[in-house]
Amino acid sequence: VILSTNIAESSVTVPDVKYVIDFCLARRLVCDKDTNYQSLLLTWASKTNCNQRKGRAGRVSKGYCYRLVTKDFWTNEIPEYMIPEMQLVPLSTILLKVKLLNMGDPRSLLSTALSPPNLVDIVRTVLQLIEMGALSAKTDGKTQSEDGELTFLGRVLAHLPVDLYLGKMIVLGHVFGCLDECLIIAASHSLKSFFAIPAMQQLAGHRSKLAFARGVPSDSMAFVNAFKAWYSARKKGELRHPKDELSWGRENFIQIKRIREVAELYEDLKKRVSQFNMHVPEEPPSPDNSGKHRQTFILLVVIAGAFYPNYFFQQERDDRQACKELMGLNPQTTVMVKNLPPYSFLYYKQLQSLFRLCGQVKTISFDCSRAYVEFHRTSKDSGVLPEVTLSLLMANKGFRKELSIYPSEQIEICAGRRAITHLRFSRLTADIQSQSLSLMDAVNTKLNPEKLPPNRLFVVNITEVIDVGHFWGFPADEASLAKQRHLTAEINKSTLSPVTVSLYPNLLCLAPYSENSEESLYYRAKILHMRGNTVEVFFLDFGNRAVVSSNSLRELPSDLLSEPFQAREFQVAGMRPSAQSIILGNQWSSRARDCFITMVKHQSVIVSLYSILYGVMRVELLINKESKNTSVVDILVEEGHAVKAEENFDSQQSHEELMSVYDDVEKGTYVPGSVSNSWRDRKKLDEETINSLLTQLSSSPNSSSKRN
């Protein structure tokens, strides 16, 4: 059996072929009239093409052709002849060649073709080239829309074997000092992508691609960083042996054959542009951190300028709608699953297994037929988590997402005499670390005065700066410090046992810490990352990190978990990076970061609580400067690192609720969100029923399955 594309219509002859099965389809290169981009489109082949295909059989003996269309369709719908390619593909390259060879008016020359293009297409192409800058408007008393003078840019584009927009990007790259990166992008986009997305490892392939993009939502940036990593490794001799190169490709999900093809085109383009005195420096200077960010920003501007006016504009986000849809959860760390069956909480372990492919799940909240899957933030980077991006990709790419569903009747039979119909669409939260389910409170209050600082204005010791305006610290009032001293004494006078379970991220434990060569004391901690025989831990009562030996970790006794963790995460409210800062850094420049760290690192500062958003305290930060309290925001704005900005809808809503709670507490009119003892008893009984159902159903075979 020979499978072939339409290339076999006239170029392949196999004597023994006796049967031809024809779908009567062909892929043709066509041009979109609105965007002027070309693509392969699946269309019906013409009768002449199909007759050519029929001729592949019966060369030396009798043959048969089966066309998989009805006779009526063949007669009435299949065209006699294909439309000539000149009338389908973009004319821009042809027009530039005509102008480069000085063959006169393009319209007059093209009209002599056997199947001349439409005049409208010629006019549109000339206007496009004028808009791009490849042609200048030809004026001899009046503006002509059918011809123009070839510019320097047009002359360069006519010599490059790439799309015109990619060619323009190369020229702009030379002008703005990023020619090398633009050559890589042009070569990568002109050939098939060298990123490997295996059918059985699609998420892993996309995860590797996201890693190369380094937080920039751009395929072009991923191409540049991946190509440079491969090119640099080869230059250093790390991939001298073919096996090493193939191993590197498998590890990074890159097809070595294709990236070599890109490298060949890259070298060819480099030679071609050198004819126009555009050269890539042999040893480019190594820029500092700010220089790297500036170069990335310039490259993004060049890409935008080259592809003008073909942009995709994302609609503005409706904060109110986002808050409502995600039940107030953080959209940067949470994805929503819809259309779950009744008693959806019974499937939380299946949802955990499904989304474990994307990243480490923190909690799963259930509300009616929806589930909200929240991921752990495992790095210091702000912004949308790669895990969220991969989850959305999983939904859009048609991954099989099946849940084993239990019929409602079976669930209710397992409950025995207990009535559980009120739990069909209950609101619950599944904590993945403790593998426990808990019903949400009957009174949905996000703010509990018992967990709030006694006053909105309080002192904080800053222990770790994550970014400008983003830091960890702990309350430094006398009562909080006394609690910490008491807790530390309790921990270190106890007999501590080594951790018995296998270590994993987010495991709660006790870890040693010492300063200035003092004796190490143990504190409550959480594992962040494991690195061989060492682990990076986060101290839950102070907010700082440390790398310690795995053998030094100790079990955290259950009685020490009852005391709330003292460390809090803070963000400064009412500001955002200035344009200058964004250009010189990933949101915040190195100068802005150094300025902020100098002001606050290891300092006791005063904060005024504005709101609590996704577990983070948003505050106004005050430092003592020239014997008076000065806002850090004002200092950063004055030095050009930041600009003042309005808080988003979620933060404003939290601020109003917070102010209301503090006012009521001050007046003595606060009514806590408490509920009756009967509700507490019913909640406890319902949670016992839920755990019993999970135990029974996990051991019984399910009778149906549903795809979501």
N, C-alpha and C positions, 0 to 999 in steps of 0.2 A: 504494500500500500504506500503510495507516494502522496504526501500532503504538500501542497504548494500554494503560494500566493499567485496573484495575477502576473507575476514575472514569467510564469511558465506558458503564457498565452502563445508566444511565438519563439521562445529561445530554448525550450527544452523538448527534446525528442527522444523517447525511449521506445525502441521497436516493439517490445513485448506488451505495451499497454493496450488493453482492449476495451476498457471501460473508463469513462469520464463521468464523475458526479459533480455537477456545477450548481453552486448556490446562487449564481447570477449576481454576485456582489463584488464590489471593488472599493478599495480605499483610494480616494483622489485628494491631491493637494489643492485646497481651496483657500480663498482669502475672504475674511470677514470685512464687509464693506464699511462697517462703522469704525472698527478699530484698526483695519488694514493689517491684521495679523493673519498668518497662514497656519493651517492645521490640516491633518489627515482626517477626512470625513468618509464614513462608510456610506456608499451610494450604490444604486443599481447600475450594473455594467450595461453597456450597449449591446445590441444584437450582433454587431460586427465583432466585438470583443468575445462574446459567447461563442460565436462561430469559430473564432481562432482557437478557443479552448477545446471545442469539439474536435478540432484537427489533431489534437495530441493522441487520439486513438485511431486505430485502423490504418496505421502507416504501412504495415506489411500484411495485414489480414483484416478480416471484417471486425468493425468496432461498434461500440454502443455509447451513447451520451444520454445521461439522465439529468434533466434540469429540475431543480426542486422548487418550481413555481407552477401555478396552474396555466393551462393553455390560454385562457382569457387574459390572465395577467401578462403573459408573454406577448400576446397580440396587442393589448391596449396600453400597457404601462411601461414595458421595457423600451427605451428609446432606440432608434435605428443607429445613431452615431453618438459618440461622446462629445461633449463640448470641448473645443480646443483649449489646451492648457493656457495659452496666452490670454484667453478671456477669463481665466479663473485665478491665476496667481498674481501677486503684486507686481506692478510694473516698475517699482522704484529702482531696482538694480539695473534693469534694462535701460531706463532713461538716463541713469548716471553713466553707463557704458557709452551710450549714444553721445552724451555731452563730452565725455572724456576723449572719444575718438573724433570729435568735432565733425560729426556727420550731418549737421544741420538741425532743422526743426524736428523734434521727436515725433510730432503728429504726422508730418509728411512722410517720414521714414517708415513709421509703424503702419501707416495706411497701405503700404505696398506688400505687407505680409499676406499669406494665403488666407488667414483668418484674422483680420486686424481686430485689435481691442476696441471697445467702445470709446467714443470721444469723452464721455463723462468720466470713465476710469482714468484716462490720460490727464484730464483737468484736475481730478481729485489727487492723483499722484504728484503732479507738479506742485499743487498747493501744499501737500504734505512735506515735500522736499524743501519748499521755501520756509515753511513753519519750523522745520528741523534745522535749517541753516545750511543745507547742502547746496541749495540754489539761492541766488539773490534775485529779487524781483527785477525782471527785465523791463526797462522803461525807455521807450523811444517815442515820447509824446503821450503815451498811454500805457497803463499797466496791462501786461499780458498774463493770462492764467494758463496758457498752453506751452510756455517756454520760460527759461530763466538762465542766468549766467552761473557757471560752475564756480563754487567757492573753494577755499582751501579744504574745508571740512568735507565737501562733496568729493574732492579729488582723493582724499584719504579713504573715504568710504568706498569709492569705486575700486580700490586696490585690496580691500580686506574681504576675505571669504566668510564673513559673518553677517548676521542681521544688522540692518542699518542702525537700530537703536543701540545695539551692542558696540558698533563701531563708533558711534557718537560718544558713548561712555568711555571708550579708550582714549579719545582725543581730550575729553574733559579730565580724565585721569592724569594725562600728561600736564595739563594746565594747572591742576590743583595738587600735583605732587604725589599721586597714588596710582601711577601707571601700572606698576607690577600687579597690584590687586585687581585692577580693571582688566588686565590681560587674562588673569586667572578666571575671573567671572565670565568673560566673553568666551573663552575656550570651553569652560564647563557647561555653559548654557547652549552652546552650539552642538554639543554631542549628548549622548544619553548619560543620565546621571550616574556618577560612579558610586553613589551610596547604595549599598546592598540592603534590600528589605526582604529577607527570606520569608516564605509563606508561613513557616512554623515559628518564626521569631520576629514577627513584624514589630511588636512593641520594643523589643531590644534594639532593632535596627533604627527605629525612630528615636529611641532614647539616645543612641550614639550620635545621631544627627543633631539633636537638640543640644547635646554637650558641646559639639563643635561650633554651634551657633553662639554659644556663650551668652545667653540671655537676650540676644537680639532676634526678634521674630523674622528672620530673613534667610531664605535658602542661599542667597548670594554670599552672605557672611559665613555660612556653614561651609560652602565650597572653598572659600579663601582659606579658612583656618585648617580644614582637613588637608587641602593641597599643600599648604606650607608645612604642616606637620610631616607629611610623607616626603616632601622634597628635602626638608631639613634632615630627616633621618637618613635618607639616601646619601646626602652630601657628607654626613658625618661617618658614613661607612657602616651604620647600624643595620642596614638592609642589604648588605653586600651579597649574601647568599639568597637565591630565589626562595628557599624554604622559609627564611626569616621574613622576607617580604610578604609571602602568602600568609604566614602566621600573623603578622601585623595587620594585614587586611581583614582576616577573619575576626581578630580581636576587636577591630574598630568598625566592622561591617562596611568595608570598602572593597570594591572590585578592582583588583590590581590591574587587570587588562585594560579596563576603561580609564583608570586614572593615568595610565601610561599614554593612552590615546590623547587624553586632555593635555598631557605634558608635551606631546609632539606638536599639537596645534598651538599651544602656548609658545613654544620655541619658534614656530613658523610666524606667528603674529608678531613676536618680538623682532624678528628679522625684517618683516614688512614695514613696521612702523619706524624702524631705524633709518629707512630710506627718506623719511620726512623729518629727520633729526630729532626723533623721540627715542630716548634711550633709558633703559632700566639701569640704575646704579648697581655696580658689581657687588659692593659691600655697603648696603644701606646702614646709616647710623642707628644704633640701638636707642630708641626713645625711652624716656622715663614713663612712669605710670600715667601722668597727665598727657604726655605726648602720644601714648597709645590710644587713649580715649579721644584725643583731638583728631588723630588720624582716622579712627573709626567713624567719628561724626562727619568728617569731610567726605569719606567714602560713601556714606549714606546720602549725603547731599548730592554727590556726583551721580549716584544711581537714580535719585529722584529727578535730577535735571535731565539726564539722558532719556528717560522714558516719558517725559512730559508730552502730551497731557493725559497719558494712559495711567490713571491712578485709581486705586480702590479706596473709597472713603468709608470708614467704619462709622456707623451711627453712634450718636452720643448715648452714653449709658444713663438709663433712668434709675437714679439711686433709690427712689421710693419703691419702684417695681422690683429692683434687685433685692432690697431688704425684705420685701413681702414674699418673693419667690423662695429665698433661701432661709426664711425663718430667722433672720438676723445673724446668720452664720457668716463667716468670712469668705467672700467669693474667690479669694486668691488661694484658698486651701480646701475648698469644698466643691463637690459635684452632687447633682441631684439625679435620682433615679425615679422615674414615674411608672405609673400603671402596675404597681405591685398588687398581688392578690390579698384577700382578707387575711388577718393574722400575719401581716408582713414581717413582724419582729421574729417569727420563727425561722426566718431565712437569713438572719444576720451573719451566720458563719459562712453560708454560701456566698453572700455578697462580699464578705471579707476575703474569701479565696479568690473571687473574681477580680477584685480590685488590688489584690496583692501583686498581681502582674505589673501594676503601674507604680506602686510604692507602698510605704508603710502606713497602714490605716490606723488612725487614732481613735475615732469614735464613729458610730453610725446612729443617727437619730431618725426615728420613724414618726410620721405624721400623716394619718389617713393612708392613702395609697402611695405615699412618697417616702423615699429614704434619702437622707443627706449624709454622704460619706465624706468625712473630714480626714485629711492626711496630716502626718507629722511634718513640721518644718525642720529638716535635718541640716540645713546650712544657714549661714548668716545672711544670705541674699534675701532682699525683699522682692516683692512682685509676685506674679502668678507662679505657683510651683510647677515644675516639669511634670509632676505626677498628675496634676489637673489637666494639663495639656494632653498627656498621654491618654487619660480617661476619655476626654472629648474625642480624641482621635479614634479610640477604640469604638466609640459610638458611631462615628461618621464612616468608618472604613468597613462596617458590616461584620465586625467580629461576632462570632457565635456567643451569645450571652444567655445561657439557659439556666433556669432554676428548677430544681425538683420540687414540684408543688404537691402539697397534701390537700385533698378535698376537705372543704369546710366540715362536712359530715363526719369525716374521720377524726378531725381535730376535736370536735365537740364530743364525740364518743370517748376519746381518750381522757377528756376532762371529767368523765364520770358524772356524778350528781351535781358538780359545781356549775353554776350558770356562767358562761364566758362570752356570751354574745356581745356584751358591752366592751369586750376587748378586741372586737373585729378590726377596728381602725383606731386603736389607742395610740397615745403619744408616749413613746419610750425612747430611752437612750441606751445603746450598747457600748460599754467600755471594753475596748479590744484587749487592753493589757490585763485587766482582771477577769475578762470573759464573763461579765455580768450584765444583766439587764435591769434597768430601774425605770419605774413610771415617773413621768414628769409631774411636778407639783401641780395641784389643782389650781392654785393661784399663781399665775405665770408672772412672777416678779424677777427681773433680771438683777436687781440690786438688793443686796441684803445688808442693812446697816451694821450688823454684827461683823461683817467682813470688810467694811469700809474703814478708812482712817477716821479717827474721832473728829478731825477737822479737815476741811478742804485744803488748808494751808499747813504743810508739815515739812520736816527736814528729812532728806534722803542722803545716804552715803552711796556714791556711785562706784561700782566695782568693775564694770566692763562696758566699754563703748562699742556698740555694733556698727553704728553709722552716725552721721550728723543728726542730732536730735533723737537718736534711738539708743537706749542704753538700759542696763540692768542695775538695780541697786536694792537697798533695803531701808526701811524706816529707821531713823536715828534718834527717835525720842527715847527718853529714859526707860519707859515701860517696855518698849520693843527690845532695847538692848539688854534689859534685865532678863527678858524671856530667852533671848539667845544665849546669854551666859549660863542660865539655869539648864537649858536644853543641852548645851555642850558638856556641862559637868555631868549630867545624867548619862549621856552617851559614853563618855570616856571613863566613868567609874564602873560601867557594866562589863561583864565578860563577853567579849565579841567573838563570834564564830565566823570562819571563812564562808564565802558564798558557795552553796552546794549545787545550785542549778547552773546550766550552761549560760554563759554571758550572752546578752543580746541588747540592742539599742533600746533605750528608755527603761531598762531594768533599774528599780530603786534599790539603793544599797548604802553602805557607809564607806567613805573614802578618806584617806589621810591628806592633810594639808598643813604646811608650815611656812612661815615667813622669817626671813633674816636668820636662817640656820637655827631657828628655835625647834623645840621638840614637836614632832608631828602629832596633831590631834585629829580625831575622826569627826566627820560631819555628814549630815544627810546629803546624798548625791544621786544623780541619775546618769546612766551611761549614755554618751552621745555617739561615739565611734570606737571601733575596736581596730587596733593596729598591731598585729602580731602578739607580743607578750605585754603590750601596754594598751591602756584604754584612755580615751578622753572623757572626763566626767564634768558634769555641771553641778555646782553646789547649790542646793535648793533653798538654803536660808540666806545666801549671800549674793548669788548671781554671777559669780566668776567661774572660770573653767580651769582645769589643770589636767596634765597627762600623768597618769600614775601606773604602777605595775599592776597587772591583772591579779597577781597573788596577794596584793595588799588590800583588796576589797573585802569587806565584811558584810554579813547579813544585816538587814535593817529590821530590828524587832517590831512586831505589829503594834506594840503599845506606844512606839515612838512615831507612828503614823497619824495619831489622832490630832497632834498639834499642827495647825496650818503652817504651810511653808512661808517663810518670811520674805524671800526674794520676790521682787516684782519687776515686770517689764514696763518701761516708760517710753513714750514718744512725745516730742514737743509739738503742741498744737498750733495751728494758725500760721504755718509757713510751708513753702515748697522751694526746691532749688531754683536759683536764677538761671537765665539762659547761659551765662558765662560758666556757671558751675556744671551744667549738663554737658556743655561742649568739652570741658576738661576732665570729666569723670563720668562714671556710671551713676547718674543722678548728681552725686556730690563729688566735687574735685578733691584732689589731695590737699590743696591749700585750705579748703573749707573743713575737711576732716581734721587736719592738724590744728586749725584754729579752735574747733570745738573741743578736741581732746585737751588742748592746753588749758582751756577755761574750766573743764569739769572733771577730768580724770582724777580719781582717788580724792575727790573733794566732797565736803558736805554742802549740799545746796538746798535751797528752798523751792518747793514745787507747789503750785496751786492746781488742784485737780479740776479738769474741765469735763472729761467724760471717760467712760470705760468702754472700749471698743474691741471686741473679739479677745477679751481677757487682758488687753493692754491698756494701761492708764495713760490717757492723753492729758498733758499738763502744760501749764505755763511755767517756764524754768527761770528762776531768778538767782543771780550770783551777786556777791558783794564786790562792788567796784567803786573805788574812791569814796568809801564809807557810806555807800547807799546801795540798795537792792536794784539791780538793773536787769531787764529782760534780755535773755540770750538771743531771742528772735530779733530784737532791735539792733544788737551788736552785729549779728550775721547779715542783716539787711543793710546796715551802714557800711559794712566792708564789701558788699556786692556779692556775697555768697548765696543769699536767699531773698525771696520776696514774700510779703505777707499774702496769705490765701485763706479763703473761707473754708471751714470744716465741712465735710460731706454730710449728707442727710442722716446717716446712721449715727454719726458723732453728735450732731445737733440734737437728735432725738434722745440720745443717752444723756446729754447735758441737761435737757429739760427735766428728765426723770430724776437725775442726780440732785439737781437744785431743789426739786420738790421734796425728795426724801430728807435732805439736810434741813430744809425749812421746817418740815413737820417734826423732825427730831428736836430741833431747837425750841419749837413752840410746845413740845410735849404732846402733840396730836398725832404722832405717827402710829398707825395701826399695822403691825407686822403682818406679812402675808401668811399668817398661820391658818391652819384648818382644824376642824374638830378631831377629837380622838377617834371617832367612828371612821372618819376618812382615812386616818393613819392606819387603823386596824384593817380596813378594806384594802388599802394599798399593799400592806404586808401580805395579806392573804392572796391578792392578785399576783404579786411577784412570786410567791411560792407556787401558785398554779402554773405560771409561765415557765418556771424552772422545771416543774414536773412534766409539762408538755414537751419541753425540749429534750428531756431525758428519754421519754417514751418514744417520741417520733424519730429520734436519732437511731433507735434500735429497731424500728419497724419499717418495712419496705413501703416506699411511696408508690402510689398507683397512677400517677400522671406526671407530665412534665410540661412546662410552659416556657416559651421563649419571649424575652422582654427586649 
